[in-house]
C-alpha cells in the first residue's frame, strides 16, 4: 500500500535582503519621497494597576466599554491622536505624524491624568511602528514584478489589489499598488524607511515602471 503523500505546506514567502540589491538609478529617475502617516508608540504610567471603570465613571474624557474592548480610550486635539489605556498601566498612542509629536502626545496624556488627580508618570516611551506612504508618478507592472520576484512577493489581485514585499533587516512590509502608490509599515525609525525604500526602489521597483 502506497503511503499517502504528506500534505503540502503552504509556501511561506521569503523576505528579501535589501542590502543585496544593486542600486543603479535609471537616468533621470528620482527617488519618490515618503511621508509619515502614523506613528504608533507605547509607554507606561508607572502604576501597577489602573481602575479603568472607576476613572471612566468620574472623568468624562475617558471612554470605556469593557464588553467591547479591554482598554479605555482618550483623545486629544493637539497633536490629534488617540490613546488606549490598559489596566496594567500600559498605554498605546496612535495617530501622530512624527516621532516628536508622538512623544509630546504621550506626555500630554500623562499630564491630563495627573491634572485629574490620578498619580501617574511618563515612562518607557518606545516607538513600535511607523506607517509611511510614497507616490511614484507612474503606473507599475505588478504582474511582471510578481513573476520576476515570485518567492519574495505576495500578489493575489483577486483578493487584494496591492503587491506585498517583505524585507529582512529591517523587517518592513511594502504594499505596492499599480497606480504607483506605496504604503510602508513596520519601521521603528524613519532612517530604516529611507535606506530600505531607496534600495528597493532603485534595486527592483524602477525596472517595472
NUNU-132999 format. One record per residue: residue number from 1; x, y negated, z negated of N, C-alpha, C, O, CB in turn. Coordinates in pm, whole numbers, plus 50000, padded with zeros to 5 digits. Glycine has a CB too. Example, Ala and Ser with C-alpha at 12.3 -4.5 7.8 and 13.67 -1.06 7.14 Angstrom:
BEGIN
PT torvex neast nnorth nup caeast canorth caup ceast cnorth cup oeast onorth oup cbeast cbnorth cbup
PT 1 51319 50569 49220 51230 50450 49220 51320 50330 49220 51424 50332 49154 51131 50447 49095
PT 2 51285 50225 49292 51367 50106 49286 51290 49997 49213 51341 49886 49196 51408 50060 49428
END
This chain:
BEGIN
PT torvex neast nnorth nup caeast canorth caup ceast cnorth cup oeast onorth oup cbeast cbnorth cbup
PT 1 50085 50119 50000 50000 50000 50000 50089 49876 50000 50181 49861 49919 49904 50000 49877
PT 2 50056 49787 50094 50139 49667 50102 50110 49574 49984 49996 49557 49941 50114 49592 50235
PT 3 50218 49517 49935 50200 49419 49827 50139 49292 49884 50178 49247 49992 50334 49388 49756
PT 4 50043 49236 49811 49981 49114 49863 50083 49000 49858 50165 48989 49766 49853 49077 49781
PT 5 50074 48917 49959 50169 48804 49968 50149 48709 49852 50035 48680 49813 50152 48729 50103
PT 6 50258 48661 49796 50241 48562 49690 50174 48436 49745 50196 48397 49860 50377 48527 49625
PT 7 50093 48375 49663 50022 48254 49709 50124 48147 49743 50222 48126 49672 49923 48202 49600
PT 8 50097 48081 49855 50189 47975 49897 50174 47857 49802 50064 47809 49776 50161 47932 50043
PT 9 50288 47813 49752 50284 47696 49663 50271 47571 49746 50329 47559 49854 50411 47688 49573
PT 10 50194 47479 49695 50176 47354 49767 50310 47283 49777 50382 47269 49678 50070 47264 49697
PT 11 50341 47237 49896 50468 47169 49915 50474 47041 49834 50394 46949 49855 50490 47139 50061
PT 12 50569 47034 49742 50585 46911 49665 50673 46819 49748 50781 46858 49793 50648 46937 49523
PT 13 50626 46698 49769 50703 46605 49851 50835 46570 49783 50842 46548 49662 50621 46479 49878
PT 14 50938 46564 49866 51069 46525 49813 51074 46373 49803 51005 46301 49875 51184 46580 49904
PT 15 51159 46328 49713 51185 46185 49705 51309 46155 49788 51403 46235 49791 51202 46137 49556
PT 16 51310 46041 49853 51425 46006 49937 51524 45923 49855 51484 45837 49776 51379 45929 50064
PT 17 51652 45950 49874 51755 45874 49802 51789 45750 49885 51852 45762 49990 51883 45962 49776
PT 18 51748 45631 49839 51768 45511 49921 51915 45477 49945 51948 45409 50042 51701 45393 49856
PT 19 52005 45525 49856 52147 45492 49873 52209 45564 49993 52317 45527 50040 52225 45527 49746
PT 20 52141 45667 50043 52194 45742 50158 52149 45683 50292 52193 45727 50397 52151 45887 50149
PT 21 52061 45583 50287 52010 45525 50411 52109 45424 50468 52168 45344 50396 51873 45458 50386
PT 22 52126 45431 50599 52213 45335 50666 52132 45210 50697 52031 45215 50767 52274 45395 50797
PT 23 52177 45096 50643 52101 44972 50663 52165 44889 50772 52255 44809 50747 52094 44891 50532
PT 24 52118 44908 50894 52168 44827 51006 52048 44749 51063 51969 44805 51139 52237 44918 51118
PT 25 52035 44621 51027 51919 44543 51073 51916 44531 51225 52018 44509 51290 51921 44404 51010
PT 26 51797 44545 51280 51777 44520 51423 51793 44369 51442 51747 44290 51360 51634 44571 51474
PT 27 51858 44330 51551 51889 44189 51574 51763 44102 51565 51661 44131 51628 51956 44171 51711
PT 28 51773 43998 51488 51662 43902 51479 51554 43941 51379 51459 43866 51359 51600 43884 51613
PT 29 51567 44059 51316 51463 44105 51222 51505 44074 51079 51613 44113 51034 51437 44256 51238
PT 30 51418 44003 51010 51449 43967 50871 51370 44056 50775 51264 44108 50809 51417 43818 50845
PT 31 51425 44070 50655 51356 44149 50552 51233 44072 50504 51246 43960 50454 51451 44181 50433
PT 32 51112 44131 50517 50993 44061 50468 51002 44044 50316 51029 44140 50245 50865 44138 50507
PT 33 50978 43922 50265 50987 43902 50120 50872 43973 50048 50767 43998 50106 50985 43753 50086
PT 34 50894 44005 49921 50786 44068 49843 50743 43971 49733 50820 43885 49690 50833 44204 49781
PT 35 50619 43985 49689 50571 43904 49576 50517 43997 49469 50455 44099 49499 50462 43802 49621
PT 36 50540 43962 49343 50490 44043 49233 50340 44019 49217 50294 43905 49218 50565 44009 49101
PT 37 50265 44126 49201 50119 44118 49188 50072 44145 49045 49973 44089 48999 50053 44215 49283
PT 38 50145 44232 48977 50102 44271 48842 50220 44327 48763 50293 44414 48810 49987 44375 48849
PT 39 50238 44274 48642 50341 44327 48553 50270 44392 48434 50193 44327 48363 50441 44213 48506
PT 40 50297 44520 48414 50236 44594 48302 50343 44613 48196 50450 44669 48222 50176 44733 48350
PT 41 50313 44566 48075 50411 44576 47967 50346 44630 47840 50225 44621 47822 50476 44438 47939
PT 42 50429 44686 47753 50379 44735 47623 50456 44665 47512 50571 44625 47531 50393 44890 47611
PT 43 50393 44651 47398 50462 44601 47279 50389 44653 47156 50281 44711 47166 50468 44445 47278
PT 44 50451 44633 47041 50395 44685 46918 50366 44572 46822 50436 44471 46819 50490 44787 46854
PT 45 50260 44590 46742 50218 44485 46648 50282 44501 46510 50254 44423 46420 50067 44485 46635
PT 46 50366 44602 46494 50437 44619 46368 50349 44661 46252 50380 44634 46136 50505 44492 46332
PT 47 50238 44728 46282 50150 44781 46176 50128 44930 46200 50140 44978 46313 50013 44705 46172
PT 48 50096 45004 46094 50072 45148 46108 49932 45178 46160 49910 45278 46228 50092 45218 45975
PT 49 49838 45088 46128 49700 45114 46169 49621 44983 46184 49633 44892 46102 49631 45207 46068
PT 50 49541 44978 46290 49451 44864 46311 49309 44916 46303 49274 45012 46372 49478 44792 46448
PT 51 49228 44854 46221 49086 44893 46214 49012 44816 46322 48957 44708 46298 49025 44865 46071
PT 52 49011 44874 46442 48956 44803 46558 48808 44770 46540 48762 44664 46583 48975 44887 46683
PT 53 48736 44862 46478 48591 44841 46461 48565 44719 46371 48482 44634 46402 48523 44968 46400
PT 54 48636 44714 46260 48619 44603 46166 48658 44470 46230 48590 44369 46213 48703 44627 46039
PT 55 48770 44472 46305 48816 44348 46370 48714 44302 46475 48680 44184 46482 48955 44369 46436
PT 56 48665 44397 46556 48569 44364 46662 48437 44310 46606 48374 44225 46668 48542 44487 46749
PT 57 48396 44359 46489 48271 44311 46428 48286 44167 46379 48190 44089 46380 48230 44403 46312
PT 58 48407 44134 46336 48431 43999 46281 48473 43898 46387 48435 43781 46379 48538 44006 46175
PT 59 48550 43943 46486 48608 43848 46582 48539 43860 46719 48541 43966 46781 48760 43874 46598
PT 60 48479 43749 46765 48404 43754 46891 48490 43771 47016 48439 43806 47123 48325 43629 46904
PT 61 48622 43747 47003 48707 43754 47123 48756 43896 47154 48828 43916 47251 48826 43662 47107
PT 62 48719 43993 47071 48763 44132 47095 48645 44218 47137 48540 44220 47072 48830 44191 46966
PT 63 48663 44291 47249 48559 44384 47294 48602 44525 47256 48715 44567 47281 48535 44373 47451
PT 64 48510 44597 47193 48544 44734 47152 48423 44825 47163 48321 44803 47098 48600 44736 47008
PT 65 48437 44927 47246 48330 45025 47263 48394 45164 47259 48431 45219 47362 48250 45002 47397
PT 66 48407 45222 47136 48482 45349 47123 48423 45466 47202 48493 45562 47231 48489 45388 46979
PT 67 48293 45457 47237 48234 45565 47319 48294 45566 47460 48309 45671 47522 48079 45549 47327
PT 68 48327 45446 47507 48380 45436 47643 48532 45450 47647 48587 45517 47735 48341 45303 47704
PT 69 48600 45386 47551 48747 45384 47556 48804 45364 47417 48745 45295 47334 48797 45273 47651
PT 70 48920 45425 47392 48979 45424 47257 49042 45292 47216 49078 45274 47100 49081 45531 47247
PT 71 49056 45199 47312 49124 45073 47280 49025 44956 47283 48921 44962 47349 49239 45047 47378
PT 72 49062 44851 47211 48986 44725 47216 49052 44635 47319 49174 44641 47337 48979 44656 47074
PT 73 48973 44550 47387 49035 44462 47487 49023 44315 47449 48925 44270 47391 48970 44485 47624
PT 74 49127 44243 47484 49134 44099 47461 49176 44033 47592 49247 44094 47673 49235 44063 47344
PT 75 49133 43909 47613 49172 43837 47735 49214 43695 47700 49159 43634 47608 49056 43835 47839
PT 76 49312 43644 47773 49345 43502 47761 49344 43441 47902 49365 43510 48001 49484 43480 47691
PT 77 49319 43310 47908 49310 43243 48039 49447 43206 48094 49469 43209 48215 49224 43118 48027
PT 78 49540 43171 48004 49669 43122 48050 49784 43188 47975 49799 43161 47856 49676 42971 48034
PT 79 49865 43271 48036 49851 43327 48170 49735 43427 48175 49710 43499 48078 49982 43395 48215
PT 80 49665 43430 48286 49544 43511 48299 49578 43660 48290 49626 43720 48387 49472 43481 48433
PT 81 49554 43718 48175 49592 43858 48150 49486 43927 48065 49399 43863 48006 49731 43866 48081
PT 82 49497 44057 48059 49412 44140 47971 49505 44226 47887 49606 44276 47936 49310 44228 48053
PT 83 49469 44243 47760 49549 44331 47674 49459 44436 47610 49344 44410 47577 49623 44250 47564
PT 84 49514 44555 47595 49444 44663 47525 49514 44687 47393 49636 44707 47388 49440 44795 47612
PT 85 49437 44684 47284 49494 44709 47152 49449 44845 47103 49329 44876 47103 49452 44597 47051
PT 86 49544 44928 47062 49514 45062 47011 49525 45064 46859 49595 44983 46799 49610 45167 47074
PT 87 49454 45158 46798 49453 45168 46652 49594 45191 46594 49621 45158 46479 49362 45282 46608
PT 88 49683 45247 46676 49821 45275 46632 49904 45148 46618 50014 45151 46562 49890 45368 46731
PT 89 49851 45035 46669 49928 44911 46666 50001 44883 46796 50069 44782 46809 50027 44915 46553
PT 90 49985 44974 46894 50046 44951 47025 49953 44867 47112 49830 44879 47102 50078 45085 47095
PT 91 50012 44783 47196 49932 44704 47290 49989 44716 47431 50109 44733 47451 49928 44556 47248
PT 92 49898 44707 47529 49937 44710 47670 49884 44581 47732 49766 44548 47719 49880 44838 47745
PT 93 49972 44509 47799 49931 44382 47863 49941 44396 48014 50044 44438 48065 50019 44263 47813
PT 94 49835 44362 48086 49835 44371 48233 49790 44239 48293 49723 44159 48228 49744 44486 48281
PT 95 49827 44218 48419 49777 44102 48493 49876 43989 48511 49851 43899 48591 49658 44049 48424
PT 96 49988 43991 48439 50087 43884 48453 50155 43894 48590 50168 44002 48646 50193 43890 48339
PT 97 50199 43779 48641 50261 43777 48775 50414 43776 48770 50480 43795 48873 50214 43655 48850
PT 98 50471 43755 48651 50617 43760 48638 50652 43825 48504 50566 43840 48417 50681 43616 48648
PT 99 50779 43863 48490 50824 43926 48366 50814 43827 48248 50774 43865 48138 50969 43976 48381
PT 100 50852 43701 48273 50849 43598 48168 50706 43572 48125 50677 43559 48006 50915 43467 48217
PT 101 50617 43565 48224 50474 43542 48196 50418 43655 48110 50336 43632 48021 50393 43530 48329
PT 102 50463 43776 48138 50414 43893 48064 50456 43886 47917 50376 43913 47828 50468 44023 48129
PT 103 50582 43851 47894 50632 43838 47756 50559 43724 47683 50522 43737 47567 50786 43812 47755
PT 104 50539 43613 47755 50471 43497 47696 50327 43535 47657 50279 43498 47550 50469 43379 47797
PT 105 50261 43610 47745 50122 43654 47717 50120 43743 47593 50033 43729 47507 50063 43731 47840
PT 106 50216 43836 47584 50224 43926 47469 50236 43849 47339 50168 43880 47241 50342 44020 47483
PT 107 50324 43747 47338 50342 43663 47219 50214 43588 47185 50180 43568 47069 50458 43564 47240
PT 108 50143 43546 47291 50020 43469 47272 49911 43554 47206 49837 43507 47120 49970 43413 47407
PT 109 49901 43682 47249 49803 43773 47189 49832 43792 47040 49741 43792 46957 49804 43910 47261
PT 110 49961 43806 47008 50000 43823 46867 49962 43698 46788 49912 43707 46675 50154 43851 46856
PT 111 49987 43580 46849 49954 43455 46781 49804 43442 46755 49762 43396 46649 50002 43336 46864
PT 112 49723 43483 46854 49577 43478 46838 49534 43563 46718 49454 43519 46636 49505 43527 46968
PT 113 49589 43685 46709 49555 43775 46599 49601 43717 46464 49531 43725 46364 49617 43915 46622
PT 114 49722 43660 46465 49776 43600 46342 49687 43485 46293 49660 43471 46174 49920 43550 46365
PT 115 49644 43402 46390 49558 43286 46355 49428 43329 46290 49370 43255 46210 49528 43203 46480
PT 116 49383 43451 46325 49258 43503 46269 49284 43591 46146 49201 43674 46108 49182 43582 46375
PT 117 49401 43572 46086 49429 43637 45958 49468 43783 45966 49463 43854 45865 49313 43625 45872
PT 118 49506 43830 46085 49548 43971 46098 49702 43973 46092 49767 43917 46180 49494 44037 46234
PT 119 49760 44038 45990 49906 44030 45971 49983 44119 46069 50014 44234 46038 49942 44070 45828
PT 120 50013 44066 46187 50084 44143 46291 50209 44067 46333 50224 43949 46304 49991 44169 46414
PT 121 50298 44137 46403 50418 44073 46458 50443 44126 46600 50380 44223 46642 50544 44098 46366
PT 122 50533 44062 46671 50562 44096 46812 50689 44180 46817 50798 44129 46790 50577 43966 46900
PT 123 50676 44308 46851 50792 44398 46852 50799 44487 46976 50698 44514 47042 50789 44486 46728
PT 124 50920 44531 47005 50946 44634 47109 50880 44605 47243 50820 44694 47303 50898 44769 47059
PT 125 50891 44483 47291 50834 44449 47423 50910 44523 47531 51033 44523 47533 50839 44295 47448
PT 126 50836 44586 47622 50901 44662 47730 50815 44659 47856 50695 44685 47851 50927 44807 47686
PT 127 50878 44628 47968 50805 44631 48095 50799 44775 48143 50901 44843 48153 50873 44540 48204
PT 128 50678 44822 48172 50657 44963 48210 50640 44981 48360 50679 45085 48415 50534 45018 48140
PT 129 50583 44881 48427 50556 44896 48570 50537 44759 48634 50467 44673 48580 50430 44984 48593
PT 130 50600 44741 48749 50579 44618 48826 50519 44659 48959 50571 44747 49028 50712 44537 48844
PT 131 50409 44594 48996 50346 44618 49127 50375 44497 49214 50351 44383 49174 50191 44644 49113
PT 132 50427 44522 49333 50459 44413 49425 50400 44443 49562 50362 44557 49590 50612 44391 49435
PT 133 50393 44341 49647 50347 44367 49784 50432 44287 49882 50488 44182 49848 50197 44330 49800
PT 134 50440 44339 50003 50513 44271 50111 50429 44281 50237 50342 44367 50249 50655 44333 50132
PT 135 50456 44191 50331 50378 44188 50455 50475 44186 50572 50550 44090 50592 50282 44064 50459
PT 136 50472 44295 50651 50554 44299 50773 50467 44240 50884 50352 44283 50901 50603 44448 50809
PT 137 50519 44144 50958 50432 44075 51056 50419 44152 51187 50408 44093 51295 50487 43936 51084
PT 138 50419 44284 51177 50399 44372 51294 50323 44495 51247 50328 44531 51130 50536 44413 51362
PT 139 50252 44560 51341 50189 44687 51301 50293 44799 51310 50394 44787 51380 50063 44719 51392
PT 140 50267 44907 51239 50365 45016 51227 50314 45146 51285 50194 45175 51280 50404 45036 51081
PT 141 50406 45226 51340 50371 45357 51396 50383 45461 51284 50488 45524 51268 50463 45395 51519
PT 142 50277 45477 51208 50284 45566 51091 50291 45713 51129 50354 45792 51059 50165 45543 51002
PT 143 50226 45751 51238 50227 45893 51280 50369 45935 51314 50415 46042 51273 50133 45916 51402
PT 144 50440 45849 51390 50579 45880 51427 50668 45880 51302 50756 45965 51289 50632 45777 51530
PT 145 50644 45785 51213 50724 45778 51089 50705 45907 51008 50801 45965 50959 50683 45654 51005
PT 146 50579 45949 50996 50548 46070 50919 50611 46194 50980 50660 46281 50908 50396 46089 50909
PT 147 50611 46202 51114 50669 46323 51176 50822 46321 51167 50884 46428 51165 50624 46334 51323
PT 148 50883 46204 51163 51030 46196 51153 51079 46223 51011 51188 46277 50992 51077 46058 51198
PT 149 50999 46185 50911 51043 46199 50771 50949 46288 50691 50925 46266 50572 51053 46061 50704
PT 150 50894 46391 50759 50794 46481 50704 50804 46517 50556 50710 46489 50482 50799 46602 50777
PT 151 50915 46579 50511 50922 46625 50371 50916 46512 50268 50885 46535 50151 51048 46704 50350
PT 152 50948 46390 50314 50958 46278 50219 50833 46191 50211 50821 46104 50125 51075 46191 50256
PT 153 50739 46216 50302 50621 46129 50303 50492 46208 50286 50485 46327 50319 50616 46049 50434
PT 154 50391 46139 50235 50256 46194 50234 50173 46105 50324 50163 45985 50300 50195 46202 50087
PT 155 50116 46163 50426 50033 46083 50516 49915 46166 50562 49928 46254 50648 50114 46033 50638
PT 156 49800 46138 50504 49676 46205 50543 49570 46099 50569 49489 46067 50482 49629 46306 50432
PT 157 49572 46045 50692 49484 45931 50724 49335 45957 50703 49257 45862 50686 49507 45890 50866
PT 158 49294 46086 50705 49151 46116 50681 49113 46088 50535 48999 46054 50505 49120 46264 50716
PT 159 49212 46103 50445 49186 46083 50303 49223 45943 50256 49152 45883 50175 49262 46186 50222
PT 160 49335 45891 50308 49384 45760 50264 49461 45696 50379 49546 45762 50440 49474 45773 50135
PT 161 49433 45569 50411 49495 45509 50530 49644 45479 50519 49710 45453 50620 49425 45384 50563
PT 162 49698 45482 50396 49839 45447 50379 49931 45568 50379 49892 45678 50341 49858 45371 50251
PT 163 50055 45543 50421 50159 45646 50415 50234 45624 50283 50263 45510 50247 50258 45638 50540
PT 164 50266 45732 50213 50330 45721 50082 50474 45770 50089 50502 45882 50131 50252 45802 49976
PT 165 50565 45683 50047 50708 45712 50042 50752 45709 49897 50718 45615 49826 50790 45611 50129
PT 166 50827 45807 49851 50879 45804 49714 51031 45804 49715 51093 45878 49792 50826 45925 49632
PT 167 51091 45721 49630 51238 45715 49626 51288 45773 49494 51215 45780 49395 51289 45569 49645
PT 168 51415 45815 49495 51471 45883 49376 51516 45786 49268 51459 45783 49159 51588 45969 49416
PT 169 51617 45706 49298 51673 45619 49194 51681 45477 49246 51769 45449 49328 51813 45668 49148
PT 170 51596 45390 49205 51491 45405 49105 51371 45482 49162 51354 45492 49283 51446 45268 49054
PT 171 51289 45537 49070 51171 45612 49112 51059 45515 49146 50981 45476 49060 51126 45712 49001
PT 172 51052 45478 49273 50948 45385 49319 50856 45456 49417 50892 45558 49476 51011 45260 49385
PT 173 50737 45401 49432 50642 45452 49532 50607 45337 49626 50571 45228 49582 50513 45511 49464
PT 174 50618 45363 49755 50585 45263 49857 50462 45311 49933 50462 45420 49989 50705 45239 49954
PT 175 50358 45229 49935 50240 45258 50017 50251 45170 50140 50249 45047 50130 50104 45233 49938
PT 176 50262 45232 50255 50284 45157 50379 50161 45173 50469 50119 45285 50497 50415 45205 50452
PT 177 50106 45061 50513 49985 45063 50595 50018 45024 50739 50114 44953 50765 49878 44969 50537
PT 178 49934 45073 50830 49955 45049 50973 49964 44899 51005 50039 44858 51093 49842 45112 51053
PT 179 49886 44820 50931 49882 44675 50954 50014 44605 50922 50037 44492 50963 49772 44613 50872
PT 180 50101 44675 50848 50228 44614 50807 50228 44577 50660 50329 44530 50607 50255 44492 50890
PT 181 50114 44598 50594 50110 44568 50451 50179 44680 50373 50165 44798 50404 49962 44551 50402
PT 182 50255 44641 50271 50328 44737 50189 50300 44707 50042 50308 44592 49999 50481 44732 50219
PT 183 50268 44810 49964 50250 44796 49820 50357 44880 49752 50377 44996 49786 50105 44840 49774
PT 184 50425 44820 49655 50537 44887 49587 50503 44899 49438 50468 44799 49374 50672 44808 49608
PT 185 50514 45019 49382 50486 45036 49239 50594 45121 49173 50671 45191 49240 50347 45101 49219
PT 186 50598 45112 49041 50689 45199 48965 50815 45131 48915 50893 45191 48841 50728 45314 49048
PT 187 50838 45005 48954 50962 44937 48915 50957 44888 48771 50850 44859 48717 50989 44820 49009
PT 188 51074 44879 48711 51087 44825 48574 51143 44682 48577 51132 44608 48480 51178 44916 48488
PT 189 51203 44645 48692 51251 44507 48709 51253 44475 48858 51252 44565 48942 51395 44488 48645
PT 190 51255 44345 48890 51243 44307 49032 51367 44344 49113 51358 44363 49235 51217 44158 49044
PT 191 51485 44355 49049 51606 44393 49122 51593 44532 49184 51643 44557 49293 51728 44389 49029
PT 192 51524 44622 49111 51501 44757 49165 51423 44750 49296 51451 44822 49391 51426 44845 49062
PT 193 51323 44661 49297 51240 44647 49419 51325 44587 49531 51325 44639 49643 51115 44557 49391
PT 194 51397 44479 49500 51476 44408 49601 51570 44502 49674 51571 44507 49797 51556 44295 49536
PT 195 51649 44576 49599 51750 44663 49658 51688 44780 49735 51730 44811 49847 51842 44716 49549
PT 196 51588 44844 49675 51528 44964 49737 51446 44926 49860 51450 44997 49961 51439 45038 49636
PT 197 51373 44816 49853 51292 44770 49966 51383 44736 50084 51351 44768 50199 51207 44647 49926
PT 198 51496 44670 50056 51590 44634 50162 51642 44760 50232 51647 44766 50355 51708 44552 50105
PT 199 51681 44860 50151 51735 44984 50208 51630 45060 50289 51658 45111 50397 51788 45073 50096
PT 200 51507 45066 50234 51401 45140 50301 51359 45071 50431 51335 45135 50533 51279 45156 50208
PT 201 51351 44937 50424 51307 44863 50543 51408 44874 50656 51373 44909 50769 51284 44715 50508
PT 202 51536 44843 50626 51637 44847 50732 51683 44988 50763 51733 45014 50873 51756 44763 50693
PT 203 51668 45081 50667 51710 45219 50692 51608 45301 50766 51644 45393 50839 51742 45286 50563
PT 204 51477 45270 50748 51371 45353 50809 51262 45271 50879 51240 45284 50999 51307 45440 50702
PT 205 51196 45185 50801 51071 45123 50848 51088 45044 50977 51002 45050 51065 51017 45032 50741
PT 206 51197 44969 50990 51214 44883 51109 51211 44961 51241 51174 44907 51346 51346 44807 51098
PT 207 51250 45090 51234 51253 45171 51358 51112 45204 51409 51094 45246 51524 51330 45303 51332
PT 208 51011 45183 51322 50873 45224 51360 50779 45104 51376 50657 45117 51366 50816 45321 51253
PT 209 50839 44987 51401 50756 44868 51427 50704 44877 51570 50632 44788 51615 50837 44734 51404
END
